[in-house]
């Protein structure tokens, strides 16, 4: 389960992310949290639930902060880079 959570985070909340991927991660992490919510006396299962909760909070924070969605940022960044390259090439 830890590997699934790691893969989920890597695929949907890595450097390149979008709203759909973040939403998918939040939904799956909520399922994992619910599935492991009754295991308070077993350390490893409790740890899985806590990992899912922390990852879900990270995903929710990323979803709320639109600027953290790199796809949006990259569109803005490309425009700025194009503008800088154009300015630098005209100065020579």
Buried (B, 14 or more C-beta within 10 A) or exposed (E): BEEEBEEBBEEBBEEEBEEEBBBBBBEBBBEBBEBBEEBEEEEEBBBBBEBBBEBBEBBBEBBEEEEBBBEBBEEEEEEEEEEEEEEEEEEE
